[in-house]
Amino acid sequence: MAVMKVLEIMANSEKSWEDAVKNAVKTAAKSVKNIKSVYVKDQTANIEGDNITDYRVIVKITFQVDA
């Protein structure tokens, strides 16, 4: 039986929400091993004038704990 943990983190990107999710996974992978999935909990964006300047996500990253 595998033991899984969930880590909730925020990440951002100037390109897109998809890129923000990729940034979240890449950053988490620096200190967390055995990442199995990512769930996008929330998406927001910052706006200046009529332009989106920053895409932000809150994600839940599931990883397997070594027993």
Biopython code that builds the backbone (N, CA, C, O; Angstrom):
import numpy as np
from Bio.PDB.StructureBuilder import StructureBuilder

atoms = [
    (1, "MET", "N", (0.831, -1.171, 0.000)),
    (1, "MET", "CA", (0.000, 0.000, 0.000)),
    (1, "MET", "C", (0.883, 1.245, 0.000)),
    (1, "MET", "O", (1.797, 1.365, 0.816)),
    (2, "ALA", "N", (0.611, 2.155, -0.905)),
    (2, "ALA", "CA", (1.391, 3.385, -1.020)),
    (2, "ALA", "C", (0.812, 4.470, -0.125)),
    (2, "ALA", "O", (-0.403, 4.592, 0.029)),
    (3, "VAL", "N", (1.711, 5.255, 0.459)),
    (3, "VAL", "CA", (1.299, 6.407, 1.255)),
    (3, "VAL", "C", (1.530, 7.652, 0.410)),
    (3, "VAL", "O", (2.628, 7.880, -0.098)),
    (4, "MET", "N", (0.478, 8.454, 0.267)),
    (4, "MET", "CA", (0.547, 9.655, -0.551)),
    (4, "MET", "C", (0.365, 10.877, 0.342)),
    (4, "MET", "O", (-0.351, 10.832, 1.342)),
    (5, "LYS", "N", (1.023, 11.969, -0.035)),
    (5, "LYS", "CA", (0.846, 13.248, 0.640)),
    (5, "LYS", "C", (0.474, 14.290, -0.390)),
    (5, "LYS", "O", (0.778, 14.148, -1.575)),
    (6, "VAL", "N", (-0.189, 15.346, 0.072)),
    (6, "VAL", "CA", (-0.603, 16.436, -0.817)),
    (6, "VAL", "C", (0.009, 17.733, -0.309)),
    (6, "VAL", "O", (-0.069, 18.059, 0.875)),
    (7, "LEU", "N", (0.612, 18.458, -1.227)),
    (7, "LEU", "CA", (1.250, 19.728, -0.935)),
    (7, "LEU", "C", (0.531, 20.805, -1.734)),
    (7, "LEU", "O", (0.381, 20.670, -2.948)),
    (8, "GLU", "N", (0.086, 21.864, -1.080)),
    (8, "GLU", "CA", (-0.597, 22.953, -1.779)),
    (8, "GLU", "C", (0.369, 24.116, -1.936)),
    (8, "GLU", "O", (0.939, 24.598, -0.956)),
    (9, "ILE", "N", (0.552, 24.566, -3.181)),
    (9, "ILE", "CA", (1.478, 25.673, -3.434)),
    (9, "ILE", "C", (0.893, 26.658, -4.435)),
    (9, "ILE", "O", (-0.038, 26.336, -5.173)),
    (10, "MET", "N", (1.452, 27.860, -4.447)),
    (10, "MET", "CA", (1.080, 28.890, -5.415)),
    (10, "MET", "C", (2.260, 29.099, -6.358)),
    (10, "MET", "O", (3.419, 28.992, -5.957)),
    (11, "ALA", "N", (1.945, 29.398, -7.616)),
    (11, "ALA", "CA", (2.990, 29.684, -8.599)),
    (11, "ALA", "C", (2.455, 30.697, -9.594)),
    (11, "ALA", "O", (1.249, 30.927, -9.678)),
    (12, "ASN", "N", (3.370, 31.302, -10.350)),
    (12, "ASN", "CA", (2.940, 32.297, -11.335)),
    (12, "ASN", "C", (3.755, 32.200, -12.616)),
    (12, "ASN", "O", (4.772, 31.510, -12.679)),
    (13, "SER", "N", (3.280, 32.910, -13.635)),
    (13, "SER", "CA", (3.959, 32.984, -14.927)),
    (13, "SER", "C", (3.497, 34.237, -15.642)),
    (13, "SER", "O", (2.368, 34.688, -15.454)),
    (14, "GLU", "N", (4.355, 34.788, -16.450)),
    (14, "GLU", "CA", (3.968, 35.923, -17.287)),
    (14, "GLU", "C", (3.363, 35.459, -18.608)),
    (14, "GLU", "O", (2.830, 36.271, -19.365)),
    (15, "LYS", "N", (3.442, 34.140, -18.895)),
    (15, "LYS", "CA", (2.980, 33.596, -20.182)),
    (15, "LYS", "C", (1.542, 33.096, -20.153)),
    (15, "LYS", "O", (0.712, 33.540, -20.947)),
    (16, "SER", "N", (1.236, 32.152, -19.219)),
    (16, "SER", "CA", (-0.080, 31.497, -19.227)),
    (16, "SER", "C", (-0.300, 30.744, -17.928)),
    (16, "SER", "O", (0.620, 30.553, -17.133)),
    (17, "TRP", "N", (-1.562, 30.312, -17.728)),
    (17, "TRP", "CA", (-1.857, 29.481, -16.556)),
    (17, "TRP", "C", (-1.154, 28.133, -16.684)),
    (17, "TRP", "O", (-0.661, 27.593, -15.694)),
    (18, "GLU", "N", (-1.107, 27.592, -17.893)),
    (18, "GLU", "CA", (-0.429, 26.309, -18.099)),
    (18, "GLU", "C", (1.043, 26.414, -17.707)),
    (18, "GLU", "O", (1.584, 25.516, -17.062)),
    (19, "ASP", "N", (1.674, 27.489, -18.091)),
    (19, "ASP", "CA", (3.077, 27.697, -17.740)),
    (19, "ASP", "C", (3.237, 27.866, -16.228)),
    (19, "ASP", "O", (4.234, 27.420, -15.660)),
    (20, "ALA", "N", (2.274, 28.500, -15.577)),
    (20, "ALA", "CA", (2.322, 28.649, -14.123)),
    (20, "ALA", "C", (2.254, 27.278, -13.441)),
    (20, "ALA", "O", (2.952, 27.039, -12.455)),
    (21, "VAL", "N", (1.415, 26.382, -13.966)),
    (21, "VAL", "CA", (1.333, 25.022, -13.415)),
    (21, "VAL", "C", (2.664, 24.301, -13.609)),
    (21, "VAL", "O", (3.152, 23.637, -12.694)),
    (22, "LYS", "N", (3.242, 24.429, -14.782)),
    (22, "LYS", "CA", (4.541, 23.800, -15.039)),
    (22, "LYS", "C", (5.604, 24.339, -14.074)),
    (22, "LYS", "O", (6.440, 23.585, -13.576)),
    (23, "ASN", "N", (5.561, 25.649, -13.817)),
    (23, "ASN", "CA", (6.510, 26.241, -12.867)),
    (23, "ASN", "C", (6.316, 25.671, -11.469)),
    (23, "ASN", "O", (7.289, 25.428, -10.754)),
    (24, "ALA", "N", (5.069, 25.457, -11.078)),
    (24, "ALA", "CA", (4.786, 24.881, -9.759)),
    (24, "ALA", "C", (5.381, 23.482, -9.634)),
    (24, "ALA", "O", (6.005, 23.154, -8.625)),
    (25, "VAL", "N", (5.186, 22.663, -10.659)),
    (25, "VAL", "CA", (5.697, 21.292, -10.622)),
    (25, "VAL", "C", (7.223, 21.286, -10.638)),
    (25, "VAL", "O", (7.844, 20.537, -9.883)),
    (26, "LYS", "N", (7.836, 22.112, -11.487)),
    (26, "LYS", "CA", (9.295, 22.170, -11.557)),
    (26, "LYS", "C", (9.900, 22.611, -10.234)),
    (26, "LYS", "O", (10.908, 22.062, -9.788)),
    (27, "THR", "N", (9.284, 23.602, -9.610)),
    (27, "THR", "CA", (9.796, 24.095, -8.341)),
    (27, "THR", "C", (9.629, 23.059, -7.240)),
    (27, "THR", "O", (10.549, 22.835, -6.452)),
    (28, "ALA", "N", (8.469, 22.431, -7.181)),
    (28, "ALA", "CA", (8.234, 21.398, -6.158)),
    (28, "ALA", "C", (9.188, 20.227, -6.342)),
    (28, "ALA", "O", (9.659, 19.654, -5.359)),
    (29, "ALA", "N", (9.479, 19.864, -7.585)),
    (29, "ALA", "CA", (10.334, 18.712, -7.869)),
    (29, "ALA", "C", (11.770, 18.907, -7.382)),
    (29, "ALA", "O", (12.520, 17.937, -7.265)),
    (30, "LYS", "N", (12.155, 20.140, -7.100)),
    (30, "LYS", "CA", (13.503, 20.391, -6.573)),
    (30, "LYS", "C", (13.675, 19.817, -5.169)),
    (30, "LYS", "O", (14.781, 19.445, -4.777)),
    (31, "SER", "N", (12.567, 19.746, -4.406)),
    (31, "SER", "CA", (12.680, 19.244, -3.036)),
    (31, "SER", "C", (11.763, 18.072, -2.729)),
    (31, "SER", "O", (11.892, 17.448, -1.675)),
    (32, "VAL", "N", (10.834, 17.761, -3.634)),
    (32, "VAL", "CA", (9.889, 16.660, -3.424)),
    (32, "VAL", "C", (10.089, 15.622, -4.523)),
    (32, "VAL", "O", (10.100, 15.966, -5.705)),
    (33, "LYS", "N", (10.243, 14.385, -4.151)),
    (33, "LYS", "CA", (10.415, 13.300, -5.120)),
    (33, "LYS", "C", (9.120, 12.516, -5.270)),
    (33, "LYS", "O", (8.223, 12.631, -4.433)),
    (34, "ASN", "N", (9.016, 11.731, -6.315)),
    (34, "ASN", "CA", (7.872, 10.842, -6.562)),
    (34, "ASN", "C", (6.553, 11.582, -6.748)),
    (34, "ASN", "O", (5.517, 11.129, -6.262)),
    (35, "ILE", "N", (6.579, 12.724, -7.452)),
    (35, "ILE", "CA", (5.343, 13.454, -7.736)),
    (35, "ILE", "C", (4.504, 12.617, -8.693)),
    (35, "ILE", "O", (4.992, 12.148, -9.722)),
    (36, "LYS", "N", (3.236, 12.439, -8.339)),
    (36, "LYS", "CA", (2.343, 11.594, -9.135)),
    (36, "LYS", "C", (1.276, 12.369, -9.884)),
    (36, "LYS", "O", (0.849, 11.939, -10.955)),
    (37, "SER", "N", (0.827, 13.521, -9.343)),
    (37, "SER", "CA", (-0.223, 14.274, -10.031)),
    (37, "SER", "C", (-0.250, 15.715, -9.546)),
    (37, "SER", "O", (0.319, 16.060, -8.510)),
    (38, "VAL", "N", (-0.935, 16.549, -10.333)),
    (38, "VAL", "CA", (-1.145, 17.939, -9.958)),
    (38, "VAL", "C", (-2.608, 18.279, -10.233)),
    (38, "VAL", "O", (-3.150, 17.918, -11.278)),
    (39, "TYR", "N", (-3.240, 18.972, -9.294)),
    (39, "TYR", "CA", (-4.628, 19.389, -9.398)),
    (39, "TYR", "C", (-4.671, 20.907, -9.294)),
    (39, "TYR", "O", (-4.175, 21.479, -8.324)),
    (40, "VAL", "N", (-5.260, 21.557, -10.285)),
    (40, "VAL", "CA", (-5.369, 23.010, -10.264)),
    (40, "VAL", "C", (-6.590, 23.386, -9.436)),
    (40, "VAL", "O", (-7.727, 23.106, -9.819)),
    (41, "LYS", "N", (-6.341, 24.021, -8.305)),
    (41, "LYS", "CA", (-7.413, 24.397, -7.384)),
    (41, "LYS", "C", (-8.008, 25.755, -7.755)),
    (41, "LYS", "O", (-9.220, 25.945, -7.662)),
    (42, "ASP", "N", (-7.157, 26.708, -8.177)),
    (42, "ASP", "CA", (-7.634, 28.054, -8.471)),
    (42, "ASP", "C", (-6.715, 28.730, -9.479)),
    (42, "ASP", "O", (-5.517, 28.453, -9.530)),
    (43, "GLN", "N", (-7.296, 29.621, -10.281)),
    (43, "GLN", "CA", (-6.550, 30.402, -11.257)),
    (43, "GLN", "C", (-6.960, 31.862, -11.119)),
    (43, "GLN", "O", (-8.147, 32.176, -11.029)),
    (44, "THR", "N", (-5.967, 32.755, -11.102)),
    (44, "THR", "CA", (-6.238, 34.185, -11.089)),
    (44, "THR", "C", (-5.232, 34.878, -11.989)),
    (44, "THR", "O", (-4.263, 34.266, -12.438)),
    (45, "ALA", "N", (-5.465, 36.159, -12.252)),
    (45, "ALA", "CA", (-4.532, 36.927, -13.066)),
    (45, "ALA", "C", (-4.499, 38.365, -12.569)),
    (45, "ALA", "O", (-5.503, 38.894, -12.091)),
    (46, "ASN", "N", (-3.345, 38.980, -12.686)),
    (46, "ASN", "CA", (-3.202, 40.410, -12.405)),
    (46, "ASN", "C", (-3.325, 41.174, -13.708)),
    (46, "ASN", "O", (-2.871, 40.718, -14.757)),
    (47, "ILE", "N", (-3.945, 42.342, -13.630)),
    (47, "ILE", "CA", (-4.199, 43.128, -14.836)),
    (47, "ILE", "C", (-3.711, 44.555, -14.630)),
    (47, "ILE", "O", (-3.920, 45.151, -13.574)),
    (48, "GLU", "N", (-3.062, 45.089, -15.647)),
    (48, "GLU", "CA", (-2.701, 46.510, -15.695)),
    (48, "GLU", "C", (-3.305, 47.077, -16.961)),
    (48, "GLU", "O", (-3.011, 46.610, -18.061)),
    (49, "GLY", "N", (-4.143, 48.076, -16.808)),
    (49, "GLY", "CA", (-4.835, 48.631, -17.982)),
    (49, "GLY", "C", (-5.762, 47.586, -18.556)),
    (49, "GLY", "O", (-6.701, 47.146, -17.892)),
    (50, "ASP", "N", (-5.502, 47.186, -19.789)),
    (50, "ASP", "CA", (-6.301, 46.130, -20.414)),
    (50, "ASP", "C", (-5.453, 44.902, -20.746)),
    (50, "ASP", "O", (-5.808, 44.114, -21.623)),
    (51, "ASN", "N", (-4.330, 44.745, -20.040)),
    (51, "ASN", "CA", (-3.420, 43.614, -20.299)),
    (51, "ASN", "C", (-3.232, 42.751, -19.056)),
    (51, "ASN", "O", (-3.122, 43.260, -17.941)),
    (52, "ILE", "N", (-3.198, 41.454, -19.264)),
    (52, "ILE", "CA", (-2.843, 40.527, -18.190)),
    (52, "ILE", "C", (-1.335, 40.565, -18.031)),
    (52, "ILE", "O", (-0.593, 40.372, -18.994)),
    (53, "THR", "N", (-0.885, 40.815, -16.807)),
    (53, "THR", "CA", (0.554, 40.915, -16.558)),
    (53, "THR", "C", (1.127, 39.686, -15.863)),
    (53, "THR", "O", (2.332, 39.441, -15.913)),
    (54, "ASP", "N", (0.246, 38.909, -15.209)),
    (54, "ASP", "CA", (0.745, 37.801, -14.405)),
    (54, "ASP", "C", (-0.375, 36.779, -14.220)),
    (54, "ASP", "O", (-1.473, 37.123, -13.785)),
    (55, "TYR", "N", (-0.087, 35.521, -14.554)),
    (55, "TYR", "CA", (-1.034, 34.424, -14.349)),
    (55, "TYR", "C", (-0.633, 33.703, -13.073)),
    (55, "TYR", "O", (0.540, 33.394, -12.866)),
    (56, "ARG", "N", (-1.624, 33.434, -12.213)),
    (56, "ARG", "CA", (-1.327, 32.764, -10.941)),
    (56, "ARG", "C", (-2.215, 31.544, -10.762)),
    (56, "ARG", "O", (-3.381, 31.534, -11.156)),
    (57, "VAL", "N", (-1.629, 30.513, -10.155)),
    (57, "VAL", "CA", (-2.383, 29.288, -9.866)),
    (57, "VAL", "C", (-2.114, 28.847, -8.441)),
    (57, "VAL", "O", (-1.048, 29.096, -7.879)),
    (58, "ILE", "N", (-3.099, 28.191, -7.879)),
    (58, "ILE", "CA", (-2.928, 27.440, -6.636)),
    (58, "ILE", "C", (-3.149, 25.990, -7.022)),
    (58, "ILE", "O", (-4.199, 25.631, -7.554)),
    (59, "VAL", "N", (-2.147, 25.156, -6.751)),
    (59, "VAL", "CA", (-2.234, 23.746, -7.146)),
    (59, "VAL", "C", (-2.004, 22.845, -5.946)),
    (59, "VAL", "O", (-1.376, 23.229, -4.959)),
    (60, "LYS", "N", (-2.531, 21.637, -6.063)),
    (60, "LYS", "CA", (-2.265, 20.588, -5.091)),
    (60, "LYS", "C", (-1.426, 19.527, -5.798)),
    (60, "LYS", "O", (-1.846, 18.951, -6.802)),
    (61, "ILE", "N", (-0.250, 19.284, -5.262)),
    (61, "ILE", "CA", (0.678, 18.315, -5.840)),
    (61, "ILE", "C", (0.685, 17.076, -4.950)),
    (61, "ILE", "O", (0.949, 17.156, -3.750)),
    (62, "THR", "N", (0.390, 15.932, -5.559)),
    (62, "THR", "CA", (0.356, 14.662, -4.826)),
    (62, "THR", "C", (1.656, 13.913, -5.085)),
    (62, "THR", "O", (2.091, 13.784, -6.229)),
    (63, "PHE", "N", (2.271, 13.421, -4.013)),
    (63, "PHE", "CA", (3.498, 12.670, -4.167)),
    (63, "PHE", "C", (3.484, 11.468, -3.232)),
    (63, "PHE", "O", (2.826, 11.460, -2.192)),
    (64, "GLN", "N", (4.239, 10.453, -3.647)),
    (64, "GLN", "CA", (4.320, 9.214, -2.874)),
    (64, "GLN", "C", (5.438, 9.302, -1.868)),
    (64, "GLN", "O", (6.545, 9.734, -2.191)),
    (65, "VAL", "N", (5.149, 8.889, -0.639)),
    (65, "VAL", "CA", (6.130, 8.897, 0.438)),
    (65, "VAL", "C", (6.818, 7.539, 0.473)),
    (65, "VAL", "O", (6.161, 6.498, 0.459)),
    (66, "ASP", "N", (8.141, 7.561, 0.520)),
    (66, "ASP", "CA", (8.903, 6.312, 0.638)),
    (66, "ASP", "C", (8.714, 5.754, 2.036)),
    (66, "ASP", "O", (8.856, 6.461, 3.034)),
    (67, "ALA", "N", (8.392, 4.475, 2.086)),
    (67, "ALA", "CA", (8.177, 3.843, 3.404)),
    (67, "ALA", "C", (9.384, 3.021, 3.806)),
    (67, "ALA", "O", (9.390, 2.417, 4.879)),
]
sb = StructureBuilder()
sb.init_structure("model")
sb.init_model(0)
sb.init_chain("A")
sb.init_seg("    ")
for serial, (resi, resn, name, xyz) in enumerate(atoms, 1):
    if name == "N":
        sb.init_residue(resn, " ", resi, " ")
    sb.init_atom(name, np.array(xyz, "f"), 0.0, 1.0, " ", f" {name:<3s}", serial, name[0])
structure = sb.get_structure()
